[in-house]
């Protein structure tokens, strides 16, 4: 039986996790005509969506009972397991034909486990983690990396198009999560470079604003420098993506690397530096708060 393609004004979506990114992702879908049922552990974070007409319920199960496609973007693999496979989870409230989409960055093996559990119930599953942070979420410009069956991906694509600009099916269940691990490995080393470069510039007495104009347009340029460089210079370390969540992602990647018998020493170093950031009390700051740990390491006072 063919999977029904999402259609604004007809398909009912559900959303679990309305935090820094989830709120905007769901809001974009609502603005395109999709009705939504939402759940968040901290109910106050659902208020902006409730004001746009979303129905707020008390469990992931209740979200699924009222939805054709259920999206979730939460914190850690344990949260993913709870909201999908728990006794009050989305799978418990799903009927055959429902589509569950995990947009959290989580473990590839858990993505496969959720897929298998859902398949036994006639429920479809995609793992579709995203990259782009709070800016990408607000601007509907996320990169969405998808694992799952082709017909299910095609069915959900109209909703993905409300949230992102780069929507790519990477392969079988778990492939979206593996692709996101590649993304996080690339970011990890780049963030060290961004913070070390700006720290060097500051300590040498340069005007960082003019340095930024020179280096951001050449071979040294990167999305991290473009988006987070100005925040670092403004001493704004509020999160687009939490340090503690980044540490979680790096841990997943290192665990997968060990399983595959490959060495990723650069990633291991980055994780240790971010552990220092968290130890200094900045776990709920943005990933660019790495600068604070590097300043402390070099005894640079700002």
Secondary structure as UniProt FT lines:
FT   TURN            8..10
FT   STRAND          12..16
FT   TURN            20..21
FT   HELIX           22..31
FT   TURN            32..33
FT   STRAND          35..39
FT   HELIX           43..46
FT   HELIX           47..50
FT   TURN            51..53
FT   STRAND          55..56
FT   HELIX           60..65
FT   STRAND          69..72
FT   HELIX           77..85
FT   TURN            87..88
FT   HELIX           91..93
FT   TURN            96..97
FT   STRAND          99..102
FT   HELIX           108..119
FT   TURN            120..122
FT   STRAND          124..127
FT   STRAND          130..131
FT   HELIX           133..138
FT   TURN            139..140
FT   STRAND          142..147
FT   HELIX           150..163
FT   STRAND          164..171
FT   TURN            173..174
FT   HELIX           175..203
FT   TURN            204..205
FT   HELIX           208..215
FT   TURN            216..217
FT   TURN            219..220
FT   HELIX           223..233
FT   TURN            234..235
FT   HELIX           243..260
FT   HELIX           265..277
FT   HELIX           278..282
FT   TURN            283..284
FT   HELIX           287..289
FT   HELIX           290..297
FT   TURN            298..299
//
